[in-house]
Amino acid sequence: MTALKIPKRISTALMNSLSAGVVPRIGLEYVAVDRKEEIAALLQDLENISEEGAAFRFIVGRYGSGKSFLLQLIRNYAMERDFVIGDCDLSPERRLTGTNGQALGTYREIMRNLSTKTRPEGGALAAILERWFSTVQVRVVKETGMQPSDHDFSGVLEGKILEVVNSMEGMVHGFDFATVLKTYWQGYRANDDTMKVSALRWLRGEYSTKTEARNALGVRVIINDDNWYDYVKLFAKLVSDIGYKGMLVILDEAVNLYKITHKVSRESNYEKLLSVFNDIMQGKAESLGFLVGGTTQFVEDQRRGLYSYEALRSRLMESRFIRDGFRDTSGPIIRLQTLSHEEIFVLLTRLIGVYAAHHKYENNLAPQDLQAFLQETAKRLGADDLLTPREIVRDFISILNILRQNPQVSFGQLIHGADFKPTSAGADPDSVEAGEFSEFTL
């Protein structure tokens, strides 16, 4: 096998993440296998978004099937194609709607994690705005032949910037959004950090009262649990207008909506999800994409999943013609199929290459050893459909660690020994205990 050359930073992130059962943020291309149909469908969505369209997809699969991996892979693809990415893991404190700031918490996380090709680690809000101003400045120089030192240059530059800002005033909440952008521009031009920080705080949803926002910026509204999606739409329009391909919002761990025990609260979140879905699918948003990752149970449970909410069930239910091995990757739900043995074999082969590059360790594993590992794992788990990338990868990395640290032990001794017990997928940890009276209220 040809030795891989992987930067230590990337190989470290891969090894640490995969051995802990979490999805790495970088380096996914070194271990990605298959998912060609799913990736092709999502890349087509990105193409539509870049042409001022919009897209909404649910990425659905059982626990450990690779949902988060695929979402991160698409995140990286989108950044390379000059999209702005905002991602967030939903949790009890971060929902789509709520009465105690849970939806605002989601918005704040999206804005905190804003990423671009030049700022892939997040925190790109200020960089996005300042790139815009720099780009406009270069454009004015090219179009007019003027220099920044010329007397009229500042006026022409401000006119170009205000063209974009003023175009948003007719949108919902667009006037206040435009006012805040003007404030940031004035702070940028005057080198006034106070004005810039105030504008950024507002855009990130960090003002808790309207009075505070009015005193700092002269606007009478703040971003809150009720209107946060309107501002995501405005920001998507902005980044498209200033030169990016569009904005992609990734919401993972949507099973946390399914876990909400209070029925009214859970259905309120489903109603908000429906509202966003309808808005995007009906073409009311532009240059915006939403990807939502969740388990099969989150979607299909007819008592508390999305299918329990009739308006969502009627929109998401697959056609009766989807049977006998046929798939429709153009629908709102992309279901992740279990990886075949051949695909898992390729995954293990790539893991060996990454492991060897990271530890500078050459092992003598042959293809038949990998086959033996897969057969033993499948036998112990009891069924092929319980094989998921997460359990397989964690077990395999553990074996590689043992072999490296104990040269006297053979691969066969490990996997055929009585002590070898592969990690069992077991019960889905994302499932909810749904007792007979779990929703009983007085």
C-alpha positions in Angstrom: 0.0 0.0 0.0 1.3 3.4 -0.9 2.0 5.5 2.2 -0.4 8.4 2.6 0.9 11.8 3.3 -1.5 13.5 5.7 -0.8 16.7 7.7 -0.4 15.8 11.4 -3.1 18.2 12.4 -5.6 16.4 10.1 -4.6 12.8 11.0 -4.7 13.7 14.7 -8.3 15.1 14.3 -9.3 12.0 12.4 -7.9 9.5 14.9 -9.2 11.3 17.9 -12.7 11.7 16.5 -13.1 8.3 15.0 -11.8 6.4 18.0 -14.2 8.4 20.2 -17.2 7.7 17.9 -17.7 11.3 16.8 -17.5 12.9 13.4 -14.3 14.8 12.5 -14.7 18.3 11.1 -11.7 17.9 8.8 -10.0 15.2 6.7 -13.2 13.3 5.9 -12.1 12.8 2.3 -9.5 10.4 3.5 -12.0 7.9 4.9 -15.2 8.6 2.9 -16.7 5.7 1.0 -19.7 5.3 -1.3 -22.7 7.6 -0.7 -22.4 8.6 -4.4 -26.1 9.0 -5.0 -26.7 11.0 -1.8 -23.7 13.2 -2.5 -24.7 13.8 -6.1 -28.2 14.8 -5.0 -26.9 17.2 -2.3 -24.4 18.7 -4.7 -27.2 19.4 -7.1 -29.0 21.2 -4.3 -25.9 23.4 -3.9 -26.0 24.1 -7.6 -29.6 25.2 -7.3 -28.9 27.4 -4.3 -26.0 29.1 -6.1 -28.5 30.1 -8.8 -30.7 31.9 -6.2 -32.8 28.8 -5.6 -33.4 27.1 -2.2 -33.3 23.5 -0.9 -34.5 21.6 2.2 -33.5 18.0 2.9 -33.8 15.6 5.8 -30.8 13.2 6.1 -32.3 10.1 7.8 -30.7 6.9 9.1 -30.4 4.8 12.2 -27.9 5.6 15.0 -24.3 5.3 13.7 -25.2 5.0 10.1 -23.2 8.0 9.0 -25.7 10.9 9.0 -23.4 13.4 10.8 -20.5 12.2 8.6 -22.4 12.9 5.4 -23.5 16.3 6.8 -19.9 17.3 7.6 -18.8 16.0 4.2 -21.3 18.2 2.4 -20.3 21.1 4.7 -16.7 20.8 3.5 -17.8 20.5 -0.1 -20.0 23.6 0.2 -17.2 25.7 1.8 -14.8 24.7 -1.0 -17.5 26.0 -3.5 -17.6 29.4 -1.7 -20.8 29.0 0.3 -21.3 30.4 3.8 -22.1 27.5 6.3 -23.9 27.8 9.6 -24.3 24.6 11.5 -25.8 23.7 14.9 -26.5 20.5 16.9 -30.0 20.7 18.3 -30.3 20.0 22.0 -32.7 20.7 24.9 -31.3 24.3 25.0 -31.4 24.7 21.2 -34.7 24.1 19.4 -36.7 25.7 16.6 -39.1 27.5 18.9 -39.6 27.9 22.6 -40.5 30.3 25.4 -37.1 30.5 27.1 -34.7 31.4 24.4 -34.3 27.9 22.9 -34.9 29.0 19.3 -32.7 32.1 19.8 -30.0 29.7 21.1 -30.2 27.8 17.8 -29.8 31.1 15.9 -26.9 32.2 18.0 -25.1 28.8 17.5 -25.6 29.1 13.7 -24.1 32.6 13.7 -21.3 31.6 16.0 -20.4 28.7 13.7 -20.6 30.7 10.5 -17.8 29.3 8.3 -16.3 30.1 4.9 -13.4 28.7 2.9 -11.0 31.1 4.5 -12.5 30.7 8.0 -13.5 27.0 8.2 -13.4 26.9 12.0 -16.3 29.3 12.4 -16.6 32.9 13.7 -16.7 34.3 10.2 -19.4 36.9 10.6 -17.0 39.9 10.8 -14.7 38.5 8.1 -17.6 38.1 5.7 -18.6 41.8 6.1 -15.1 43.1 5.8 -14.4 41.0 2.7 -17.5 42.6 1.2 -16.2 46.1 1.9 -12.7 45.2 0.5 -14.2 43.6 -2.6 -16.4 46.6 -3.3 -13.4 48.9 -2.9 -11.4 46.9 -5.5 -14.4 47.0 -7.8 -14.7 50.7 -7.5 -11.0 51.2 -8.4 -11.4 48.9 -11.4 -14.6 50.4 -12.7 -13.8 54.1 -12.1 -10.0 54.3 -12.1 -10.3 56.3 -8.9 -7.9 55.7 -6.0 -8.8 55.4 -2.3 -7.0 58.7 -1.7 -9.3 60.6 -4.2 -11.7 63.1 -2.7 -14.9 61.4 -4.1 -13.8 57.8 -3.6 -15.4 57.3 -0.2 -18.8 58.6 -1.5 -18.8 56.3 -4.5 -17.8 53.3 -2.3 -20.6 54.0 0.1 -23.0 54.3 -2.7 -22.1 50.8 -3.9 -22.4 49.3 -0.4 -25.8 51.0 0.2 -27.1 49.6 -3.1 -26.9 46.1 -1.6 -28.1 47.2 1.9 -31.1 49.2 0.6 -32.3 46.3 -1.6 -33.2 44.4 1.6 -35.4 47.1 3.1 -38.5 45.7 1.4 -38.1 42.2 2.9 -39.6 41.1 6.3 -37.5 42.8 9.0 -35.3 44.1 6.2 -35.3 47.8 7.3 -33.8 47.1 10.7 -31.4 44.6 9.2 -30.3 47.2 6.7 -29.9 49.8 9.5 -27.6 47.6 11.4 -25.5 46.9 8.3 -25.2 50.6 7.7 -24.0 51.1 11.3 -21.3 48.5 10.8 -20.2 50.2 7.6 -20.0 53.5 9.3 -17.9 52.0 12.1 -15.7 50.3 9.5 -15.2 53.6 7.6 -14.6 55.6 10.8 -12.5 52.9 12.4 -15.0 52.9 15.3 -14.8 49.6 17.1 -17.8 50.4 19.3 -20.2 50.8 16.4 -18.8 47.6 14.8 -19.2 45.5 17.9 -22.7 46.8 18.5 -23.7 45.8 15.0 -22.1 42.4 15.3 -23.9 41.8 18.7 -27.2 42.5 17.1 -26.6 40.3 14.1 -25.6 37.5 16.4 -28.8 37.9 18.4 -27.0 39.0 21.6 -29.2 41.9 22.6 -31.8 40.8 25.2 -34.0 43.9 25.2 -35.3 46.3 22.6 -34.3 49.3 24.7 -30.6 48.2 24.7 -30.7 47.7 20.9 -32.4 51.1 20.4 -29.8 52.9 22.5 -26.9 51.3 20.7 -28.1 51.2 17.1 -31.3 53.1 16.8 -33.4 50.0 15.8 -36.6 49.0 17.5 -36.5 45.2 17.1 -34.2 42.4 18.2 -33.7 38.9 17.0 -35.7 36.5 19.2 -37.4 33.1 19.3 -40.2 34.1 17.0 -38.4 35.9 14.1 -34.9 34.2 14.0 -35.7 32.4 10.7 -36.5 35.7 9.0 -33.0 36.9 9.8 -31.4 33.7 8.5 -33.2 34.4 5.2 -32.0 38.0 5.2 -28.4 36.9 5.8 -28.6 34.3 3.0 -29.7 37.1 0.7 -26.9 39.3 1.9 -24.1 36.8 1.4 -25.5 36.0 -2.1 -25.5 39.7 -3.0 -22.0 40.3 -1.9 -20.4 37.5 -3.9 -20.8 34.1 -2.1 -22.7 31.3 -3.7 -25.3 31.2 -1.0 -25.9 30.0 2.6 -26.2 26.4 3.9 -27.7 25.8 7.4 -27.0 22.4 8.9 -29.1 21.2 11.8 -27.9 17.9 13.2 -29.3 15.8 16.2 -32.9 16.7 15.3 -33.8 13.7 17.4 -33.8 16.1 20.3 -37.1 17.5 19.0 -38.5 14.0 19.1 -37.3 13.7 22.7 -39.3 16.7 23.9 -41.7 15.0 26.4 -44.3 17.8 26.5 -46.6 17.2 23.5 -47.6 20.9 23.0 -44.0 22.0 23.0 -42.9 19.2 20.7 -45.7 19.9 18.2 -44.8 23.6 18.3 -41.3 22.7 17.1 -42.8 20.5 14.4 -45.0 23.4 13.3 -42.0 25.7 13.0 -40.1 23.0 11.1 -43.1 22.8 8.7 -43.2 26.5 8.3 -39.5 26.6 7.3 -40.0 23.6 5.0 -43.0 25.2 3.3 -41.2 28.6 3.0 -38.2 27.1 1.3 -40.0 24.5 -0.9 -42.5 27.2 -2.1 -39.6 29.4 -3.3 -40.1 32.2 -0.7 -36.4 31.9 0.3 -33.5 32.4 -2.0 -29.8 31.3 -1.9 -30.6 29.3 1.2 -30.4 25.6 2.0 -31.4 23.6 5.1 -30.1 20.1 5.9 -31.7 18.4 8.9 -30.2 15.2 10.3 -32.2 12.8 12.3 -32.9 9.1 13.1 -35.5 7.0 11.3 -37.5 6.9 14.5 -37.6 10.7 14.7 -39.3 10.8 11.3 -41.5 7.7 11.2 -42.8 7.2 14.8 -46.5 7.9 14.3 -47.1 8.7 17.9 -44.4 11.4 18.5 -42.2 11.6 15.4 -42.7 13.8 12.4 -45.3 11.4 11.1 -47.4 12.2 14.2 -47.9 15.7 12.7 -50.2 15.1 9.8 -49.1 18.1 7.8 -45.5 16.9 7.9 -46.4 13.3 7.3 -48.3 14.1 4.1 -45.4 16.0 2.8 -42.6 13.6 3.8 -44.3 10.2 3.2 -42.6 8.4 0.3 -44.4 7.5 -2.8 -46.0 4.0 -3.0 -43.8 3.3 -6.0 -40.6 3.4 -4.0 -40.2 -0.3 -3.6 -38.2 -3.3 -4.9 -34.9 -1.6 -4.4 -35.8 1.7 -6.1 -34.7 5.0 -4.5 -35.7 8.6 -5.1 -32.9 10.9 -4.0 -34.8 14.0 -5.3 -37.4 13.8 -2.5 -37.2 15.8 0.7 -35.9 12.8 2.6 -32.6 11.1 1.8 -32.4 7.8 3.6 -29.0 6.4 4.3 -28.7 2.7 3.4 -26.6 0.4 5.5 -23.1 0.1 4.0 -22.4 -3.2 2.3 -19.6 -5.5 3.4 -17.6 -4.4 0.3 -18.0 -0.7 1.3 -17.0 -1.4 4.9 -14.0 -3.3 3.6 -12.9 -0.2 1.6 -13.5 1.9 4.7 -11.2 -0.4 6.8 -8.6 -0.3 4.1 -8.6 3.5 4.2 -8.5 3.5 8.0 -5.3 1.4 7.8 -3.7 4.0 5.6 -4.6 6.9 7.8 -3.6 5.0 10.9 -0.2 4.1 9.4 0.4 7.7 8.3 -0.5 9.1 11.8 1.5 6.6 13.9 4.2 5.9 11.3 3.3 2.3 11.9 3.3 -0.4 9.3 1.1 -3.4 10.0 1.0 -6.7 8.1 -2.8 -7.0 7.8 -3.9 -8.8 4.6 -7.2 -8.5 2.8 -8.3 -11.9 4.3 -7.7 -10.5 7.8 -10.1 -7.7 7.1 -12.7 -10.2 5.8 -12.2 -12.3 8.9 -12.8 -9.3 11.1 -16.0 -8.4 9.3 -17.3 -12.0 9.4 -16.5 -12.2 13.1 -18.2 -8.9 13.8 -21.3 -9.8 11.8 -21.5 -13.1 13.6 -21.2 -11.7 17.1 -23.7 -8.9 16.4 -26.2 -11.4 15.0 -27.4 -9.6 11.9 -25.9 -7.7 9.0 -28.3 -4.8 9.4 -26.8 -4.0 12.8 -23.4 -3.2 11.2 -22.9 0.6 11.3 -19.7 2.5 10.5 -19.5 3.9 14.0 -19.2 0.5 15.8 -17.1 -1.0 13.1 -14.6 1.9 13.1 -14.2 2.1 16.9 -13.6 -1.6 17.2 -11.1 -1.7 14.3 -9.1 1.3 15.6 -9.0 -0.4 19.0 -7.6 -3.5 17.4 -5.0 -1.5 15.5 -4.0 0.1 18.8 -3.6 -3.2 20.5 -1.5 -4.6 17.7 0.8 -1.6 17.7 1.3 -1.6 21.4 1.6 -5.4 21.7 3.8 -6.7 18.9 3.7 -10.2 20.2 -0.1 -10.5 19.7 -1.4 -11.6 16.3 -4.5 -10.3 14.6 -6.0 -13.8 14.6 -5.5 -14.1 18.3 -7.5 -10.9 18.9 -10.5 -11.5 16.8 -10.9 -15.2 17.3 -10.2 -15.1 21.0 -12.9 -15.7 23.6 -12.5 -12.1 24.9 -13.3 -10.4 21.6 -16.7 -8.8 21.9 -17.5 -6.3 19.2 -19.3 -3.2 20.2 -23.0 -4.0 19.8 -25.3 -1.5 18.2 -27.9 -2.6 20.7 -30.8 -0.3 21.4 -30.8 3.0 19.7 -29.5 5.5 22.3 -31.6 8.2 20.5 -34.8 6.3 21.2 -37.2 7.6 23.8 -38.8 5.6 26.5 -42.5 5.8 25.4 -44.4 4.4 28.3 -48.2 4.1 28.3 -48.6 7.3 30.3 -45.5 9.3 29.1 -47.7 12.0 27.8 -50.5 11.9 30.4 -51.3 15.4 31.7 -53.9 16.5 34.2 
